[in-house]
């Protein structure tokens, strides 16, 4: 029995099992009825997400470099 199944068995014993609805990250462009999503699958969303991720990575690198330069780390 795996660790996960042991935990699940314990939760069943205490009556703590509930249905969890997982939100999807990207909406399928073919399914118009789908409402549980964070991003749409189009060029604007992909560009915006990529831009934000790149800017965050650059900022993290800048903080690390400045920390090393000013000997904070």
C-alpha positions in Angstrom: 0.0 0.0 0.0 1.5 3.3 -1.0 1.7 6.4 1.2 -1.0 8.1 -0.8 -3.4 5.2 -0.5 -2.7 5.0 3.3 -3.6 8.7 3.7 -6.7 8.2 1.6 -7.8 5.3 3.8 -7.3 7.5 6.9 -9.4 10.3 5.3 -12.1 7.8 4.5 -12.1 6.6 8.1 -12.7 10.1 9.4 -15.2 10.9 6.6 -13.1 13.7 5.1 -13.4 12.7 1.5 -14.8 15.5 -0.7 -15.0 15.9 -4.4 -12.4 18.4 -5.6 -12.9 20.3 -8.8 -9.6 21.1 -10.5 -9.5 24.3 -12.6 -7.9 23.9 -16.0 -5.1 26.2 -17.0 -5.7 26.6 -20.7 -9.2 26.7 -22.4 -9.7 24.6 -25.5 -10.6 26.8 -28.4 -13.0 24.2 -29.7 -15.1 23.9 -26.6 -17.3 27.0 -26.1 -19.2 25.6 -23.1 -16.0 25.1 -21.0 -15.8 27.7 -18.2 -13.3 26.4 -15.8 -10.1 27.8 -17.2 -7.5 30.5 -16.4 -6.0 31.2 -19.8 -7.5 31.1 -23.3 -5.6 29.3 -26.1 -4.8 32.3 -28.4 -1.7 34.3 -29.4 -2.4 37.2 -27.0 -2.5 35.0 -24.0 0.5 33.0 -25.0 2.5 36.2 -25.6 1.4 37.8 -22.4 2.2 34.8 -20.3 5.6 34.3 -21.9 6.4 38.0 -21.5 5.5 38.0 -17.8 7.5 34.8 -17.2 10.6 36.2 -18.9 10.3 39.5 -17.0 10.0 37.7 -13.7 13.1 35.5 -14.5 15.1 38.7 -15.4 14.0 40.3 -12.1 15.0 37.3 -10.1 18.4 37.2 -11.8 18.9 40.9 -11.2 18.1 40.5 -7.5 20.6 37.6 -7.2 23.3 39.5 -9.0 22.7 42.7 -6.9 22.8 40.5 -3.8 26.1 39.1 -4.7 27.5 42.5 -5.8 26.6 44.1 -2.5 27.6 41.0 -0.5 24.2 40.4 1.0 24.4 36.7 0.3 
